[in-house]
Amino acid sequence: MTKRPNKTKHQLAMDEEANMQAEMKDPMLLYNLIKEIQKEGIEGEENTILCLIIKIMLRLVTNHHPTSSNVVVSDKTGGGKDFVAGNVCKVILPPEVLFHRTALSEKVLNYWKPSNKKDGDKDWSGKVIYLEDPSDKLLECDAFKIRTSGRNKITVLKDQNVITIFVKGKPVFIVTSYKAEINEEGDRRWDALRIDTSQKITERAVSRALKLAAGKDVEKHEMSNELLRHGIKELRPFEVVIPFAEILDTELPTKNVAMRTQVFKLIDYMKGSAILHQWDRERDEQGRLVATLFDYDVARYMFSHLKDADAVVLSKPEEQLIDILKESGTPISLKDASQRMNGRGRTWVYEHLSEKFQEKGLVQELTENDVEANKDITKYYYVGNGDSEFMLPAPEWMVVRCVRSGVNDHQRKEKVVVRTIREICINLDKDRQKIGLRPVFNAFLIFSEQPPQKRPSNRSNVVVQSEFSRPNDLPVDGCPEQLNDQNLHEKVNNLRDFIKENKESGRKIDTEMLVHKFNKEFIDKCKEQNILVKNGDSYIC
């Protein structure tokens, strides 16, 4: 028997490179990367991890809009926001490009430049600044606003001399804070993410800590995928082009003036996904990466999850106050809102209701006469911008538009497989259910199974749904009409309200009751997508 010669170091290196490329070309790369990050001990948080990955990938998009790469992770103290953000950065970033600070003076931002010992780099492009719980003074200073907006020219007074400082490039900004509040001016520059602070996650975190203290293995995860981790950190910067971008011209709500800037975020999320999947993307004649409809689908999810159509960024306390207004159903007074808002004083509530929320277009007020007190009382109620339920059409429907407009003529082939993030979302939700957590992608998936509505010629705000059907089943000469006159999101909200009311009355929520009130097909679909979940002998939504 002939003994095979041992491979040389060069051959071994070539094999490792080939294996790494195979990891980076895997169609399930995004799923694999989320699971890899969770190996650091993160329970759940799949949606937050996904959004942070794409935000961070923008550091390598050479033609992205500067403000698209700012994100604040705002939630309760002790909820694990820094643990999640820190481990995402740890897994996907080379150490030399991450600048993590737990304290930072506002004056430092006037002069701070990255210092790379390796090559003396002074350019912020491709870097990430991660700030833990920064002070209000820092967030409100001019230098911070300038840096996060991508501008790089500051004039200051130093030693009685006026000097102008130039800072090259714009880093990705990640801020973790419970109380950080973004003013109306900053809404277009920031997005907000929340951490899962549910009881189930808390129970698992406590259990893990106790097992660790007892000297037991907390989790028996498989070994880290070093090839994947290495490949992510070796990604290169590229300019990205989106050949089908113009097709979206009639799909965005242009009634909201914020869309003038928010459209750049949608575009950049596609570019961030293309950068992540660069090993599986074609390049055009100019060497630019060409985004695909899969990248569009990733951006579509992020755009809906981050509510970028609204362009309103809220801290956790601000979101709680809005929820109080929503749940009241009718206008409530400042006194009532203050009593329900635990942890915040009357002054804080008043400032938000009378000024900040009205500036953002979130609330309206009316004056009523209190006969008993013989005085007028101002009451506030939630309004919103009207685009929260906005959903872009799914990739399969974009194929129809691509064919009709002449973009990507190869899509005319009889059988076309359009990659979407549907399989990734389904698998992530299944993984959550295995450990007793509720699905987080189900609403996105079920909304994706409705065809887009016909848009009126004035392009007013319309809820757009989408469908995951096969491209070869779709008519090329026209889009299918809306199947229902009531949008799906409204139906789901009505279902939740119906269940809540009957549950409070002590009634059992069974299939017979639900089908009597709602369409059976709709109820079956909600069960299939885990929007309706069996809890004992009743259903919860």
BALOLO-532361 format. One line per 3 residues: for each residue x, y, z of C-alpha. Coordinates in Angstrom, 3 decimals. Last residue first. Layout:
BEGIN
X:Y:Z ~ ... $
END
This chain:
BEGIN
-51.381:35.875:20.308 ~ -52.463:33.418:22.968 ~ -54.621:30.340:22.463 $
-56.463:28.429:25.181 ~ -56.485:24.890:26.640 ~ -52.957:25.144:27.967 $
-51.183:27.877:25.981 ~ -51.487:27.147:22.275 ~ -49.717:29.746:20.108 $
-51.321:32.008:17.509 ~ -48.673:34.082:15.737 ~ -46.841:30.802:15.334 $
-46.719:31.046:11.501 ~ -48.878:27.922:11.088 ~ -51.272:29.049:13.808 $
-51.704:32.469:12.180 ~ -52.241:30.752:8.819 ~ -54.962:28.524:10.293 $
-56.694:31.592:11.792 ~ -56.619:33.409:8.429 ~ -57.971:30.384:6.566 $
-60.740:30.040:9.167 ~ -61.855:33.683:8.659 ~ -62.422:35.465:11.965 $
-65.124:35.731:14.642 ~ -66.619:32.226:14.531 ~ -63.197:30.855:13.612 $
-61.739:32.344:16.803 ~ -64.447:30.963:19.098 ~ -64.269:27.486:17.578 $
-60.467:27.497:17.710 ~ -60.367:28.082:21.458 ~ -59.877:31.134:23.661 $
-61.434:30.148:26.990 ~ -63.317:33.052:28.546 ~ -62.250:34.751:31.764 $
-63.427:38.241:30.802 ~ -59.812:39.415:30.662 ~ -59.153:36.576:28.196 $
-62.068:37.736:26.063 ~ -60.726:41.280:25.777 ~ -57.138:40.169:25.130 $
-58.162:37.625:22.491 ~ -60.225:40.184:20.570 ~ -57.474:42.814:20.807 $
-54.878:40.350:19.483 ~ -57.144:39.326:16.604 ~ -57.851:42.963:15.733 $
-54.086:43.600:15.626 ~ -53.603:40.580:13.357 ~ -56.386:41.805:11.071 $
-54.872:45.303:10.919 ~ -51.526:43.793:9.937 ~ -53.187:41.788:7.196 $
-54.653:44.713:5.332 ~ -58.421:44.820:4.829 ~ -59.646:44.784:1.228 $
-58.411:41.255:0.739 ~ -56.854:39.523:-2.260 ~ -55.023:42.556:-3.592 $
-54.689:42.293:-7.360 ~ -52.000:40.256:-9.031 ~ -49.220:42.219:-10.749 $
-49.237:42.749:-14.517 ~ -47.685:41.656:-17.808 ~ -45.293:39.132:-16.307 $
-47.952:37.110:-14.510 ~ -46.517:35.230:-11.513 ~ -46.430:31.443:-11.360 $
-42.872:31.333:-12.767 ~ -41.772:33.529:-9.867 ~ -42.917:30.992:-7.253 $
-44.899:32.404:-4.396 ~ -43.604:34.256:-1.337 ~ -45.972:37.211:-1.296 $
-45.840:40.862:-0.318 ~ -47.776:43.475:1.591 ~ -47.839:47.187:1.034 $
-49.833:49.387:3.388 ~ -50.616:52.517:1.435 ~ -49.351:56.046:1.970 $
-50.238:58.153:-1.060 ~ -48.544:57.514:-4.383 ~ -50.862:59.904:-6.267 $
-51.431:57.284:-8.983 ~ -52.962:54.808:-6.586 ~ -50.872:51.748:-5.692 $
-52.249:48.305:-6.290 ~ -51.705:46.309:-3.135 ~ -48.789:43.944:-2.869 $
-49.551:40.225:-2.638 ~ -49.830:38.639:0.825 ~ -47.373:36.005:2.044 $
-44.692:38.421:3.188 ~ -46.942:39.727:5.961 ~ -46.881:36.192:7.374 $
-43.103:36.071:7.340 ~ -42.530:39.482:8.909 ~ -45.045:38.689:11.655 $
-43.375:35.330:12.305 ~ -39.832:36.690:12.677 ~ -39.675:36.850:16.470 $
-40.821:33.346:17.427 ~ -41.496:32.795:21.157 ~ -38.795:31.199:23.278 $
-39.004:27.731:24.827 ~ -35.543:26.409:23.943 ~ -36.733:24.510:20.863 $
-39.018:27.422:19.987 ~ -36.029:29.694:19.470 ~ -34.336:27.257:17.081 $
-37.571:27.029:15.099 ~ -37.674:30.838:14.881 ~ -34.109:30.905:13.566 $
-34.909:28.210:11.006 ~ -37.968:30.090:9.738 ~ -36.043:33.369:9.487 $
-33.172:31.767:7.546 ~ -35.546:29.949:5.197 ~ -37.406:33.219:4.499 $
-34.211:35.223:3.919 ~ -34.856:35.129:0.176 ~ -33.195:33.482:-2.805 $
-35.130:33.627:-6.038 ~ -35.078:30.359:-7.963 ~ -36.113:30.953:-11.554 $
-37.809:28.363:-13.717 ~ -38.931:29.407:-17.193 ~ -36.131:31.882:-17.736 $
-37.337:35.486:-17.874 ~ -35.121:36.273:-14.846 ~ -32.200:36.335:-17.278 $
-33.503:39.735:-18.394 ~ -32.077:41.278:-15.232 ~ -33.690:44.707:-15.598 $
-35.985:45.042:-18.621 ~ -38.675:46.987:-16.765 ~ -41.270:44.204:-16.931 $
-38.735:41.558:-16.039 ~ -37.479:43.475:-13.011 ~ -41.036:44.271:-11.896 $
-42.018:40.633:-12.014 ~ -38.817:39.666:-10.218 ~ -39.666:42.247:-7.545 $
-42.721:40.166:-6.765 ~ -40.499:37.240:-5.933 ~ -38.312:39.525:-3.808 $
-41.175:40.487:-1.444 ~ -42.996:43.801:-1.760 ~ -42.106:46.528:0.768 $
-44.009:46.751:4.015 ~ -45.476:49.859:5.631 ~ -47.173:49.163:8.936 $
-45.349:51.961:10.728 ~ -46.078:54.429:7.900 ~ -48.849:56.506:9.489 $
-46.712:59.134:11.191 ~ -47.918:58.422:14.692 ~ -51.127:59.693:16.313 $
-51.092:59.003:20.037 ~ -53.366:61.049:22.269 ~ -52.946:63.959:24.606 $
-55.396:65.787:26.859 ~ -55.299:69.413:27.907 ~ -57.738:70.340:30.667 $
-59.822:73.527:30.694 ~ -61.190:74.779:33.989 ~ -64.334:74.764:36.104 $
-63.079:71.886:38.296 ~ -66.459:70.144:38.111 ~ -67.124:71.199:34.513 $
-63.739:70.088:33.201 ~ -63.641:71.654:29.754 ~ -61.659:69.706:27.178 $
-58.600:70.778:25.196 ~ -57.029:68.601:22.506 ~ -53.494:67.365:21.930 $
-51.725:65.481:19.216 ~ -48.942:62.953:19.520 ~ -46.182:61.380:17.432 $
-45.387:64.186:14.983 ~ -41.734:64.272:16.090 ~ -42.128:67.876:17.256 $
-45.302:66.828:19.064 ~ -43.427:64.073:20.847 ~ -40.704:66.459:21.994 $
-42.876:69.382:23.097 ~ -46.109:68.955:25.065 ~ -46.040:65.204:25.550 $
-42.305:64.855:26.038 ~ -41.802:67.882:28.287 ~ -44.897:66.956:30.319 $
-43.713:63.386:30.929 ~ -40.291:64.596:32.099 ~ -41.878:67.202:34.383 $
-44.316:64.660:35.852 ~ -41.501:62.401:36.954 ~ -40.344:59.166:35.367 $
-39.853:55.791:37.066 ~ -43.381:54.524:36.551 ~ -45.432:56.150:33.798 $
-49.037:55.290:34.712 ~ -49.378:58.163:37.186 ~ -47.678:60.588:34.805 $
-50.023:59.677:31.913 ~ -53.100:60.187:34.125 ~ -51.901:63.595:35.355 $
-50.923:64.730:31.845 ~ -54.429:63.925:30.681 ~ -55.559:61.030:28.505 $
-56.976:60.886:24.972 ~ -58.768:57.600:24.251 ~ -57.544:54.073:23.460 $
-55.534:54.025:26.687 ~ -53.261:51.304:25.296 ~ -51.774:53.573:22.626 $
-51.076:56.429:25.047 ~ -49.400:54.080:27.527 ~ -47.414:52.506:24.673 $
-46.142:55.976:23.706 ~ -44.926:56.457:27.283 ~ -43.152:53.091:27.228 $
-41.465:53.973:23.920 ~ -40.129:57.165:25.494 ~ -38.764:55.143:28.426 $
-36.999:52.709:26.018 ~ -35.493:55.472:23.885 ~ -37.291:56.422:20.692 $
-36.118:56.983:17.110 ~ -38.676:58.203:14.580 ~ -37.929:57.877:10.851 $
-41.417:56.487:10.211 ~ -40.394:54.521:7.105 ~ -37.320:53.450:9.052 $
-39.398:51.297:11.347 ~ -36.258:49.425:12.534 ~ -37.911:46.036:12.007 $
-39.547:47.055:8.712 ~ -36.406:48.523:7.144 ~ -34.348:45.661:8.530 $
-36.624:43.059:6.923 ~ -36.656:44.826:3.557 ~ -32.882:45.270:3.709 $
-32.459:41.494:4.052 ~ -34.931:40.992:1.192 ~ -33.045:43.471:-1.007 $
-29.821:41.609:-0.322 ~ -31.572:38.435:-1.489 ~ -32.745:40.380:-4.546 $
-29.098:40.758:-5.541 ~ -26.441:43.434:-5.067 ~ -23.672:43.778:-7.667 $
-20.225:44.392:-6.179 ~ -18.295:47.052:-8.071 ~ -15.232:46.165:-10.152 $
-15.976:48.701:-12.875 ~ -17.054:46.054:-15.369 ~ -19.526:44.638:-12.841 $
-18.789:42.285:-9.971 ~ -20.766:39.177:-9.080 ~ -21.669:38.267:-5.507 $
-21.090:35.026:-3.574 ~ -17.766:35.929:-1.966 ~ -19.223:39.387:-1.263 $
-21.983:37.983:0.958 ~ -21.323:40.358:3.869 ~ -20.665:43.197:1.421 $
-23.935:42.474:-0.422 ~ -25.831:42.586:2.884 ~ -24.339:45.990:3.693 $
-25.231:47.255:0.198 ~ -28.853:46.231:0.609 ~ -28.892:47.953:4.015 $
-27.416:51.004:2.300 ~ -30.307:51.411:-0.126 ~ -32.894:51.157:2.645 $
-30.893:53.624:4.722 ~ -30.606:56.052:1.807 ~ -34.393:56.007:1.394 $
-34.630:57.335:4.944 ~ -33.257:60.722:3.875 ~ -35.976:61.933:1.515 $
-38.347:59.479:3.236 ~ -38.490:61.921:6.152 ~ -40.858:64.086:4.067 $
-43.621:61.543:4.686 ~ -46.033:61.535:1.749 ~ -43.413:59.745:-0.330 $
-44.344:56.240:0.812 ~ -41.951:53.939:-1.098 ~ -43.041:51.434:-3.759 $
-43.189:53.620:-6.886 ~ -39.448:54.337:-6.992 ~ -38.559:50.809:-5.917 $
-37.942:49.804:-9.536 ~ -35.124:52.354:-9.620 ~ -32.981:50.157:-7.347 $
-32.940:47.123:-9.686 ~ -29.248:47.335:-10.657 ~ -28.038:47.925:-7.069 $
-24.336:48.908:-7.133 ~ -21.834:48.371:-4.326 ~ -18.425:49.999:-3.854 $
-16.182:47.580:-2.062 ~ -14.276:47.143:1.203 ~ -12.765:43.695:1.856 $
-13.898:40.868:4.133 ~ -11.062:39.255:6.106 ~ -12.782:39.516:9.496 $
-15.754:37.540:8.229 ~ -13.463:34.844:6.793 ~ -11.595:34.375:10.062 $
-14.781:33.898:12.044 ~ -16.122:31.482:9.438 ~ -12.904:29.452:9.380 $
-12.753:29.496:13.183 ~ -16.155:27.851:13.523 ~ -16.306:27.778:17.307 $
-16.659:24.338:18.835 ~ -20.130:22.902:19.269 ~ -22.080:24.276:22.141 $
-22.495:22.309:25.324 ~ -23.899:25.098:27.425 ~ -23.447:25.868:31.099 $
-20.749:23.321:31.796 ~ -20.906:22.765:35.551 ~ -18.748:24.326:38.250 $
-21.644:25.133:40.546 ~ -21.136:28.858:39.848 ~ -21.519:28.100:36.140 $
-24.763:26.277:36.808 ~ -26.041:29.262:38.794 ~ -25.136:31.753:36.041 $
-26.786:29.633:33.327 ~ -30.001:29.316:35.344 ~ -30.123:33.080:35.884 $
-29.680:33.732:32.148 ~ -32.320:31.120:31.249 ~ -34.838:32.619:33.666 $
-34.135:36.151:32.404 ~ -34.690:35.046:28.809 ~ -38.033:33.537:29.794 $
-39.026:36.627:31.776 ~ -38.730:38.862:28.724 ~ -36.030:41.540:28.490 $
-35.346:40.982:24.782 ~ -33.036:43.833:23.772 ~ -34.288:46.763:21.707 $
-32.766:48.479:18.681 ~ -32.904:52.161:17.708 ~ -31.872:53.794:14.429 $
-30.026:57.077:14.112 ~ -29.209:59.917:11.702 ~ -32.711:60.783:10.477 $
-33.996:61.007:14.031 ~ -31.128:63.291:15.102 ~ -32.878:66.568:14.305 $
-35.997:65.428:16.180 ~ -33.990:64.747:19.313 ~ -32.493:61.357:20.168 $
-32.874:60.281:23.785 ~ -30.361:58.070:25.565 ~ -32.079:56.693:28.673 $
-31.210:53.010:28.569 ~ -27.950:53.297:26.655 ~ -25.788:51.341:24.238 $
-24.273:53.370:21.396 ~ -22.852:51.868:18.210 ~ -21.328:54.342:15.726 $
-19.866:53.072:12.432 ~ -16.868:55.230:11.595 ~ -16.753:58.250:9.235 $
-13.674:59.226:7.203 ~ -10.941:61.811:7.550 ~ -10.913:64.263:10.430 $
-9.986:67.847:9.615 ~ -9.426:70.319:12.442 ~ -9.591:74.065:11.939 $
-7.759:76.290:14.401 ~ -8.631:79.593:16.054 ~ -5.932:80.564:18.542 $
-6.379:81.536:22.185 ~ -4.667:78.301:23.262 ~ -7.244:76.334:21.253 $
-10.451:77.805:19.836 ~ -12.266:75.382:17.582 ~ -13.185:74.950:13.895 $
-14.442:71.487:12.964 ~ -14.380:69.794:9.543 ~ -15.204:66.124:9.103 $
-18.909:65.758:8.425 ~ -20.200:62.204:8.592 ~ -23.397:62.928:10.509 $
-22.201:60.966:13.534 ~ -19.006:63.037:13.762 ~ -20.817:66.377:13.487 $
-23.456:65.499:16.060 ~ -20.775:64.265:18.451 ~ -18.703:67.443:18.000 $
-21.763:69.625:18.576 ~ -22.438:68.212:22.037 ~ -25.779:66.581:22.877 $
-24.643:62.970:23.022 ~ -21.567:63.898:25.066 ~ -23.500:65.933:27.630 $
-26.126:63.198:27.895 ~ -23.331:60.910:29.078 ~ -22.366:57.765:27.165 $
-23.842:54.408:28.255 ~ -21.274:52.181:26.551 ~ -19.797:53.666:23.374 $
-18.738:51.503:20.410 ~ -16.785:53.326:17.709 ~ -16.320:51.118:14.627 $
-13.673:51.589:11.923 ~ -13.827:51.066:8.147 ~ -13.304:54.767:7.420 $
-11.944:56.587:10.464 ~ -8.685:57.484:8.656 ~ -5.549:58.217:10.664 $
-3.712:54.957:9.877 ~ -0.258:54.730:11.513 ~ 0.428:51.424:9.767 $
0.552:48.760:12.450 ~ 0.091:50.930:15.513 ~ -3.299:52.038:14.226 $
-4.240:55.296:15.858 ~ -7.731:56.463:15.076 ~ -8.186:60.229:15.367 $
-9.646:62.108:18.297 ~ -9.256:65.903:18.139 ~ -12.728:67.421:18.394 $
-14.147:64.176:19.729 ~ -11.958:64.513:22.821 ~ -13.887:67.621:23.881 $
-17.024:65.556:24.507 ~ -15.123:63.426:27.018 ~ -15.498:59.678:26.646 $
-16.354:56.896:29.076 ~ -17.003:53.173:28.570 ~ -15.095:53.171:25.270 $
-14.699:50.509:22.578 ~ -12.724:51.458:19.473 ~ -12.904:48.480:17.096 $
-10.781:48.500:13.894 ~ -7.646:46.944:15.432 ~ -9.542:44.083:17.082 $
-10.715:42.638:13.727 ~ -14.526:42.706:13.805 ~ -17.075:39.914:13.294 $
-16.932:37.861:16.499 ~ -15.968:40.522:19.043 ~ -18.309:43.165:17.621 $
-21.311:40.843:17.933 ~ -20.042:39.929:21.407 ~ -19.965:43.540:22.590 $
-23.400:44.398:21.215 ~ -25.037:41.422:22.948 ~ -23.260:41.785:26.296 $
-23.720:45.547:26.163 ~ -27.490:45.164:25.719 ~ -27.725:42.548:28.482 $
-30.917:43.608:30.239 ~ -29.024:44.938:33.260 ~ -30.201:48.491:32.675 $
-33.382:48.428:30.641 ~ -33.216:49.029:26.895 ~ -31.665:51.156:24.186 $
-29.267:49.835:21.559 ~ -28.419:52.954:19.549 ~ -27.424:52.626:15.890 $
-25.469:54.805:13.457 ~ -24.307:53.338:10.122 ~ -26.949:54.873:7.846 $
-25.763:58.381:8.762 ~ -22.729:58.308:6.464 ~ -24.545:57.275:3.233 $
-22.771:54.274:1.730 ~ -20.360:54.387:-1.213 ~ -17.274:52.651:0.220 $
-19.295:49.871:1.808 ~ -16.810:48.268:4.228 ~ -17.998:50.072:7.378 $
-21.533:49.265:6.243 ~ -20.928:45.707:7.481 ~ -21.416:46.996:11.041 $
-25.022:47.963:10.334 ~ -25.626:44.623:8.611 ~ -24.315:42.651:11.601 $
-26.152:44.858:14.114 ~ -29.470:44.215:12.369 ~ -28.999:40.438:12.390 $
-27.886:40.433:16.037 ~ -30.984:42.389:17.083 ~ -33.281:39.999:15.207 $
-31.581:36.903:16.621 ~ -31.670:38.172:20.224 ~ -32.090:34.598:21.546 $
-29.780:33.685:24.436 ~ -26.243:34.987:23.966 ~ -23.488:32.822:25.421 $
-20.603:33.468:23.014 ~ -22.027:30.665:20.877 ~ -24.782:33.123:19.927 $
-22.301:34.857:17.611 ~ -21.787:31.614:15.679 ~ -25.555:31.101:15.396 $
-25.934:34.572:13.865 ~ -23.035:33.854:11.489 ~ -24.487:30.530:10.363 $
-27.866:32.157:9.631 ~ -26.218:34.936:7.605 ~ -24.042:32.439:5.728 $
-26.985:30.170:4.823 ~ -26.263:30.376:1.084 ~ -22.684:29.211:1.903 $
-20.204:31.260:-0.127 ~ -18.306:32.441:2.960 ~ -17.976:28.922:4.354 $
-16.789:27.601:0.966 ~ -14.258:30.440:0.820 ~ -12.910:29.376:4.213 $
-12.587:25.780:3.030 ~ -10.676:26.900:-0.066 ~ -8.350:29.071:2.050 $
-7.735:26.163:4.426 ~ -6.891:23.887:1.522 ~ -4.478:26.465:0.069 $
-2.798:26.859:3.468 ~ -2.405:23.094:3.718 ~ -0.906:23.014:0.238 $
1.566:25.764:1.120 ~ 2.538:24.050:4.365 ~ 3.283:20.919:2.338 $
0.955:17.966:2.351 ~ 2.292:14.665:3.634 ~ 2.970:12.102:0.919 $
0.396:9.352:0.573 ~ 1.687:5.918:1.576 ~ 1.465:3.299:-1.124 $
0.000:0.000:0.000 $
END
